[in-house]
């Protein structure tokens, strides 16, 4: 029956979701470091 495919499919979806959010977290961290290391465009006199 189709119920035999539910477990592996759910596991695959969870794995892909986990990989995506791991990548997203790393990407955001790299962007934050790049943003904080660049000089500010606004300068105070």
TORVEXDO-267900 format. One record per atom (N, C-alpha, C, O): residue in one letter; atom name; residue number from 0; x negated, y, z negated. Coordinates in nm, 3 decimals, always signed. Example, Ala and Ser with C-alpha at 12.3 -4.5 7.8 and 13.67 -1.06 7.14 Angstrom:
2
<'A', 'N', 0, <-1.319, -0.569, -0.780>>
<'A', 'CA', 0, <-1.230, -0.450, -0.780>>
<'A', 'C', 0, <-1.320, -0.330, -0.780>>
<'A', 'O', 0, <-1.424, -0.332, -0.846>>
<'S', 'N', 1, <-1.285, -0.225, -0.708>>
<'S', 'CA', 1, <-1.367, -0.106, -0.714>>
<'S', 'C', 1, <-1.290, +0.003, -0.787>>
<'S', 'O', 1, <-1.341, +0.114, -0.804>>
END
This chain:
45
<'X', 'N', 0, <-0.083, -0.119, +0.000>>
<'X', 'CA', 0, <+0.000, +0.000, +0.000>>
<'X', 'C', 0, <-0.087, +0.126, +0.000>>
<'X', 'O', 0, <-0.210, +0.119, -0.004>>
<'X', 'N', 1, <-0.022, +0.237, +0.005>>
<'X', 'CA', 1, <-0.092, +0.364, +0.010>>
<'X', 'C', 1, <-0.155, +0.402, -0.125>>
<'X', 'O', 1, <-0.246, +0.485, -0.130>>
<'X', 'N', 2, <-0.105, +0.341, -0.233>>
<'X', 'CA', 2, <-0.158, +0.375, -0.365>>
<'X', 'C', 2, <-0.304, +0.335, -0.380>>
<'X', 'O', 2, <-0.373, +0.388, -0.467>>
<'X', 'N', 3, <-0.351, +0.245, -0.299>>
<'X', 'CA', 3, <-0.492, +0.205, -0.306>>
<'X', 'C', 3, <-0.585, +0.318, -0.263>>
<'X', 'O', 3, <-0.703, +0.319, -0.300>>
<'X', 'N', 4, <-0.534, +0.412, -0.188>>
<'X', 'CA', 4, <-0.615, +0.521, -0.136>>
<'X', 'C', 4, <-0.611, +0.646, -0.224>>
<'X', 'O', 4, <-0.690, +0.738, -0.204>>
<'X', 'N', 5, <-0.521, +0.650, -0.321>>
<'X', 'CA', 5, <-0.504, +0.771, -0.402>>
<'X', 'C', 5, <-0.627, +0.797, -0.488>>
<'X', 'O', 5, <-0.675, +0.910, -0.493>>
<'X', 'N', 6, <-0.679, +0.696, -0.554>>
<'X', 'CA', 6, <-0.795, +0.714, -0.642>>
<'X', 'C', 6, <-0.919, +0.763, -0.569>>
<'X', 'O', 6, <-0.975, +0.866, -0.607>>
<'X', 'N', 7, <-0.962, +0.693, -0.463>>
<'X', 'CA', 7, <-1.079, +0.741, -0.390>>
<'X', 'C', 7, <-1.059, +0.878, -0.326>>
<'X', 'O', 7, <-1.152, +0.958, -0.319>>
<'X', 'N', 8, <-0.938, +0.906, -0.278>>
<'X', 'CA', 8, <-0.912, +1.037, -0.218>>
<'X', 'C', 8, <-0.920, +1.147, -0.323>>
<'X', 'O', 8, <-0.980, +1.252, -0.299>>
<'X', 'N', 9, <-0.860, +1.124, -0.438>>
<'X', 'CA', 9, <-0.866, +1.223, -0.545>>
<'X', 'C', 9, <-1.010, +1.244, -0.593>>
<'X', 'O', 9, <-1.050, +1.356, -0.622>>
<'X', 'N', 10, <-1.087, +1.136, -0.600>>
<'X', 'CA', 10, <-1.227, +1.148, -0.639>>
<'X', 'C', 10, <-1.305, +1.228, -0.538>>
<'X', 'O', 10, <-1.388, +1.312, -0.574>>
<'X', 'N', 11, <-1.280, +1.204, -0.410>>
<'X', 'CA', 11, <-1.349, +1.279, -0.305>>
<'X', 'C', 11, <-1.314, +1.426, -0.308>>
<'X', 'O', 11, <-1.402, +1.512, -0.292>>
<'X', 'N', 12, <-1.187, +1.457, -0.328>>
<'X', 'CA', 12, <-1.145, +1.597, -0.335>>
<'X', 'C', 12, <-1.208, +1.666, -0.456>>
<'X', 'O', 12, <-1.254, +1.780, -0.446>>
<'X', 'N', 13, <-1.211, +1.598, -0.568>>
<'X', 'CA', 13, <-1.273, +1.656, -0.688>>
<'X', 'C', 13, <-1.423, +1.677, -0.667>>
<'X', 'O', 13, <-1.479, +1.777, -0.713>>
<'X', 'N', 14, <-1.488, +1.585, -0.599>>
<'X', 'CA', 14, <-1.632, +1.598, -0.573>>
<'X', 'C', 14, <-1.661, +1.717, -0.482>>
<'X', 'O', 14, <-1.752, +1.795, -0.508>>
<'X', 'N', 15, <-1.584, +1.729, -0.376>>
<'X', 'CA', 15, <-1.605, +1.842, -0.284>>
<'X', 'C', 15, <-1.577, +1.974, -0.354>>
<'X', 'O', 15, <-1.649, +2.072, -0.333>>
<'X', 'N', 16, <-1.474, +1.977, -0.436>>
<'X', 'CA', 16, <-1.443, +2.099, -0.512>>
<'X', 'C', 16, <-1.557, +2.133, -0.607>>
<'X', 'O', 16, <-1.595, +2.249, -0.621>>
<'X', 'N', 17, <-1.612, +2.032, -0.673>>
<'X', 'CA', 17, <-1.725, +2.056, -0.764>>
<'X', 'C', 17, <-1.847, +2.107, -0.692>>
<'X', 'O', 17, <-1.915, +2.198, -0.741>>
<'X', 'N', 18, <-1.877, +2.051, -0.577>>
<'X', 'CA', 18, <-1.992, +2.098, -0.499>>
<'X', 'C', 18, <-1.970, +2.242, -0.455>>
<'X', 'O', 18, <-2.062, +2.324, -0.462>>
<'X', 'N', 19, <-1.850, +2.274, -0.410>>
<'X', 'CA', 19, <-1.821, +2.411, -0.366>>
<'X', 'C', 19, <-1.838, +2.511, -0.480>>
<'X', 'O', 19, <-1.904, +2.613, -0.462>>
<'X', 'N', 20, <-1.781, +2.482, -0.596>>
<'X', 'CA', 20, <-1.790, +2.578, -0.705>>
<'X', 'C', 20, <-1.930, +2.586, -0.763>>
<'X', 'O', 20, <-1.968, +2.690, -0.816>>
<'X', 'N', 21, <-2.008, +2.479, -0.754>>
<'X', 'CA', 21, <-2.149, +2.486, -0.794>>
<'X', 'C', 21, <-2.225, +2.578, -0.701>>
<'X', 'O', 21, <-2.304, +2.661, -0.746>>
<'X', 'N', 22, <-2.201, +2.563, -0.571>>
<'X', 'CA', 22, <-2.266, +2.651, -0.473>>
<'X', 'C', 22, <-2.223, +2.796, -0.496>>
<'X', 'O', 22, <-2.305, +2.887, -0.493>>
<'X', 'N', 23, <-2.092, +2.817, -0.518>>
<'X', 'CA', 23, <-2.041, +2.953, -0.538>>
<'X', 'C', 23, <-2.104, +3.018, -0.660>>
<'X', 'O', 23, <-2.139, +3.136, -0.656>>
<'X', 'N', 24, <-2.118, +2.944, -0.767>>
<'X', 'CA', 24, <-2.179, +2.999, -0.888>>
<'X', 'C', 24, <-2.324, +3.039, -0.862>>
<'X', 'O', 24, <-2.367, +3.147, -0.905>>
<'X', 'N', 25, <-2.398, +2.955, -0.793>>
<'X', 'CA', 25, <-2.537, +2.988, -0.760>>
<'X', 'C', 25, <-2.545, +3.109, -0.668>>
<'X', 'O', 25, <-2.632, +3.195, -0.685>>
<'X', 'N', 26, <-2.456, +3.115, -0.572>>
<'X', 'CA', 26, <-2.454, +3.228, -0.479>>
<'X', 'C', 26, <-2.427, +3.359, -0.552>>
<'X', 'O', 26, <-2.493, +3.460, -0.527>>
<'X', 'N', 27, <-2.330, +3.357, -0.642>>
<'X', 'CA', 27, <-2.298, +3.477, -0.717>>
<'X', 'C', 27, <-2.414, +3.517, -0.807>>
<'X', 'O', 27, <-2.442, +3.636, -0.823>>
<'X', 'N', 28, <-2.482, +3.420, -0.864>>
<'X', 'CA', 28, <-2.597, +3.450, -0.948>>
<'X', 'C', 28, <-2.710, +3.514, -0.868>>
<'X', 'O', 28, <-2.773, +3.609, -0.914>>
<'X', 'N', 29, <-2.735, +3.461, -0.748>>
<'X', 'CA', 29, <-2.839, +3.519, -0.663>>
<'X', 'C', 29, <-2.802, +3.661, -0.620>>
<'X', 'O', 29, <-2.888, +3.749, -0.616>>
<'X', 'N', 30, <-2.675, +3.683, -0.589>>
<'X', 'CA', 30, <-2.632, +3.818, -0.551>>
<'X', 'C', 30, <-2.647, +3.914, -0.667>>
<'X', 'O', 30, <-2.686, +4.029, -0.647>>
<'X', 'N', 31, <-2.616, +3.869, -0.787>>
<'X', 'CA', 31, <-2.627, +3.956, -0.905>>
<'X', 'C', 31, <-2.772, +3.995, -0.929>>
<'X', 'O', 31, <-2.801, +4.111, -0.959>>
<'X', 'N', 32, <-2.862, +3.899, -0.917>>
<'X', 'CA', 32, <-3.004, +3.929, -0.937>>
<'X', 'C', 32, <-3.052, +4.027, -0.831>>
<'X', 'O', 32, <-3.124, +4.122, -0.862>>
<'X', 'N', 33, <-3.012, +4.006, -0.706>>
<'X', 'CA', 33, <-3.051, +4.097, -0.599>>
<'X', 'C', 33, <-2.995, +4.237, -0.624>>
<'X', 'O', 33, <-3.063, +4.337, -0.601>>
<'X', 'N', 34, <-2.871, +4.244, -0.670>>
<'X', 'CA', 34, <-2.808, +4.373, -0.695>>
<'X', 'C', 34, <-2.877, +4.447, -0.809>>
<'X', 'O', 34, <-2.897, +4.568, -0.801>>
<'X', 'N', 35, <-2.913, +4.376, -0.915>>
<'X', 'CA', 35, <-2.973, +4.443, -1.030>>
<'X', 'C', 35, <-3.120, +4.478, -1.006>>
<'X', 'O', 35, <-3.174, +4.563, -1.076>>
<'X', 'N', 36, <-3.184, +4.413, -0.910>>
<'X', 'CA', 36, <-3.325, +4.442, -0.884>>
<'X', 'C', 36, <-3.344, +4.557, -0.786>>
<'X', 'O', 36, <-3.453, +4.615, -0.782>>
<'X', 'N', 37, <-3.243, +4.590, -0.707>>
<'X', 'CA', 37, <-3.258, +4.698, -0.612>>
<'X', 'C', 37, <-3.237, +4.832, -0.683>>
<'X', 'O', 37, <-3.156, +4.840, -0.775>>
<'X', 'N', 38, <-3.309, +4.934, -0.641>>
<'X', 'CA', 38, <-3.290, +5.065, -0.704>>
<'X', 'C', 38, <-3.149, +5.117, -0.681>>
<'X', 'O', 38, <-3.087, +5.089, -0.579>>
<'X', 'N', 39, <-3.101, +5.190, -0.775>>
<'X', 'CA', 39, <-2.966, +5.244, -0.765>>
<'X', 'C', 39, <-2.961, +5.352, -0.659>>
<'X', 'O', 39, <-3.056, +5.430, -0.644>>
<'X', 'N', 40, <-2.851, +5.357, -0.585>>
<'X', 'CA', 40, <-2.835, +5.460, -0.482>>
<'X', 'C', 40, <-2.803, +5.595, -0.546>>
<'X', 'O', 40, <-2.825, +5.700, -0.485>>
<'X', 'N', 41, <-2.752, +5.593, -0.666>>
<'X', 'CA', 41, <-2.717, +5.716, -0.735>>
<'X', 'C', 41, <-2.832, +5.754, -0.826>>
<'X', 'O', 41, <-2.872, +5.676, -0.912>>
<'X', 'N', 42, <-2.884, +5.873, -0.806>>
<'X', 'CA', 42, <-2.994, +5.920, -0.891>>
<'X', 'C', 42, <-2.945, +6.039, -0.973>>
<'X', 'O', 42, <-2.864, +6.119, -0.927>>
<'X', 'N', 43, <-2.995, +6.048, -1.095>>
<'X', 'CA', 43, <-2.957, +6.160, -1.180>>
<'X', 'C', 43, <-3.065, +6.266, -1.170>>
<'X', 'O', 43, <-3.184, +6.234, -1.171>>
<'X', 'N', 44, <-3.025, +6.390, -1.161>>
<'X', 'CA', 44, <-3.126, +6.498, -1.150>>
<'X', 'C', 44, <-3.201, +6.522, -1.278>>
<'X', 'O', 44, <-3.288, +6.609, -1.283>>
END
